[in-house]
Amino acid sequence: MKDENIVWHNHPVDKAIRSDMKKQRPCLLWFTGLSGSGKSTIAGAVEHKLALRQQHTYLMDGDNVRHRLCKDLGFSETDRVENIRRVGEVANLMIDAGLIVLTAFISPFRENRDMVRAMLGEGEFIEVFIDTPIEECERRDPKGLYKKARAGQIKDFTGIDSPYESPESAEIHILNVGVAVEDAADQVIAYLESNGYLKPVKEACHATAG
Ligand code: ADP
């Protein structure tokens, strides 16, 4: 229950000051797509490229979050929503800290992704749709999950017996089949660059060389 005696305290150091120090515009890169589509791989490659440019980031991965922050949650509809809500709230705090946050979650439902978008400020939520045909995801199947789902050992598996609602107007749309991971990651970097989220390349190169 909300306590009316709890009052928000505004501290002297705010998001603008923290972001200025990091020379970046904080945001959340929300990677969504089927299991095996390449979300974690591309998010990791993007974070690596950002680190080389001395940008400050944090990557939250679906499986990792379920080991800790959301270990009490399962895969029921209510628990999936709560999982995404918590991730959104944590990302919001990290944005307040001035970071470029990357998340890799299947997040199959449009409504849940839009819920996170609504939690954040204008231009802070960047939806990255990793669009890989299910046949290709199933062929990759690095964790053997599709095989298990086909065998009926996993229920409500996205793409098999639970739907995936594709984004209708994702800020970044990556067709991740027959594409090098590096090129896919560069598509994200190009978006950040052209929309003013990063410090200029010259300055970034200077920082790396120094
Ligand atoms: P997700 O996080 O969406 O479940 P992963 O990032 O674990 O997917 O990727 C699934 C598999 O696909 C991994 O084995 C990864 O190496 C491979 N993969 C991802 N992107 C590509 C790509 N562009 N080309 C070839 N293989 C890829």
Residues whose N, C-alpha, C, O or C-beta is under 5 A from the ligand:
A	BS01	ADP	L34 S35 G36 S37 G38 K39 S40 T41 I42 R140 P142 N176 V179 A180 V181
